[in-house]
Amino acid sequence: MARKFQIPHTYVIVFFIVILAGVLTWIVPGGAFDHETKMVNGIERSIVKSGSFHYIENTPQTWQIFSAIFDGFVDKAGIIVFIFLIGGAFWIMNQTKAIDIGIYSFLKFARRLEKYKTLRYLGIDNIIIVMMMLLFSIFGAVFGMSEETIAFTIIFVPLAIKMGYDSIIGLAMCFLGAGLGFAGAMLNPFTIGIAQGLSDLPLFSGIEYRFFCWIIINLVGIVYILWYARKIKKNPKSSVVYKDDEYWRKYTETSEELPEPITPLAAWLVFSVLQIVLIVFSVSYPVTTMSVGVSSVTIPAIPVLSAAFLITGILSLRKSVHFFILNLLMFTIFFLIAGVMGYGWYIMEIATLFFVMGIASGLAFNYSLNEITKHFLDGVRDILSAGLIVGLAGGIIIILKNGQIIDTLLYSVSDSMRGFGDYATLSIMYVIQTGINLIMPSGSAKAALTMPIMSQFSDLIGLSRQATVMAYQLGDGFTNMITPTSGVLMGVLGIARIPYDKWFRWVWPFMIILVLLGFLLLIPTVTLNLSGF
């Protein structure tokens, strides 16, 4: 009797991609560009020197296929530790049932809004999905939110399940929302800022058309998600992750009655200590310069947040320790935004912030230190698979780098553009950037690799450098939501417990729509006289 075909495990799929990358190092000749250091928006960056490509001795990978897994863990150590700290911190918070109560209270409030005819006609669930996606899209477009969505996955997936949807809708509200904003970036300093700096263009010029693109991309993306959400609402079993979501359905099972409003003395002590710390920080950092694109504003962000925490902390403690813990979560997010936009925080600072939030939540709930430690380790254990898949996927890029074939691939495809018309050349650039993003999801690294070449080539054929940046922007954005080499994607899938093969099955029609939309949005950059182009 023939054995029934089984879809390979996510680990198996990623490992076979590592092997495929190793095979390519035997087929594709080695090559390299020379690099030079250049100041880009006040920061020194190593960029490719135009016209410097040369072939070098090939470096086929053999046993390195297995060692690349180790190197992948080392290379992605920051994201992996970030995932573990986030998982442990939220597990502590989850044990207090604060998030469950927050979700229940939020949905109870949302259902009360259905008494208004207009809101009932639009659908409260639809409004929630749209508002969350737009919020994260703004974050993605303005300061390039990406890794931060890993932390929000633990919040939005249970929320989506409780609303009657699936874990994919949960990811849509945060991860896909930020991804749409990242693709339609207007002020993202890590993509648009670097690409324009390397192309000698005024920083964030052409923002008018980019804002139009951001609107169109979000409109198409949100309509698609709402269509899918309606389909799942009608028939939850039609979801490709219905069986996988059994974990989340059990996870969100909670009493419909709120617990007794209890506030232990420990919660007041935690609040007092945190408030003293915030006062010290307010004195040390009385003003913060918040940067958005080329604009900045100096405001007393820390003192204002500290004063707000004082008021809301007292009010929430008088209600229940659970609401105080939710207040901690809310202000953790506020301080995250202030830290990213005002002090250039990255995953280390953000992970530390959530780690402190988790410990403070446990202490406020009157857990002993041993209980907090146990819950933290349980959370790390529960999230372990997400960290492992990120490290495994990191091995793909390691193989391609060590095989020294990335530059060869880039040179080959860029050289093939000669002899085409303006739009055809721009479309090929878009395809190249999209293809490169599948193996190199870092937007800033890709800009440093490709823009010095693409911008010089666009001059030779009379194509606007701004249009070239647009091709880079769209090519860099969309496929972040599907490439297995993205540590962020594999991280959120691991936390949401969505196997990569099922995610791929769901997301590829959406990707085709977005990629085709990218081709359409490039047309005006060639045919119309746009501001900044």
Secondary structure, DSSP 8 states (H G I E B T S, - for coil): ---------HHHHHHHHHHHHHHHHHHS--EE--EEEEEETTEEEEEE-TT--EE------STHHHHHHHHHHHHTHHHHHHHHHHHHHHHHHHHTTHHHHHHHHHHHHHHHGGGSHHHHHH-HHHHHHHHHHHHHHHHHHHH---TTHHHHHHHHHHHHHHTT--HHHHHIIIIIHHHHHHHT-SS-IIIIIHHHHHTT--TTTTHHHHHHHHHHHHHHHHHHHHHHHHHHHH-GGGSTTTTTTHHHHHHT---SS-------HHHHHHHHHHHHHHHHHHHH-S-EEEEETTEEEEE-HHHHHHHHHHHHHHHHHHH-HHHHHHHHHHHHHHHHHHHHHHH---HHHHHHHHHHHHHHHHHHTT--HHHHHHHHHHHHHHHHHHHHHHHHHHHHHHHHHHTT-HHHHHHHHHHTTTT--HHHHHHHHHHHHHHHHHH---HHHHHHHHHHHHHHHHHHHT--HHHHHHHHHHHHHGGGGT-TT-HHHHHHHHHHT--HHHHHHHHHHHHHHHHHHHHHHHHHHHHS--TT-
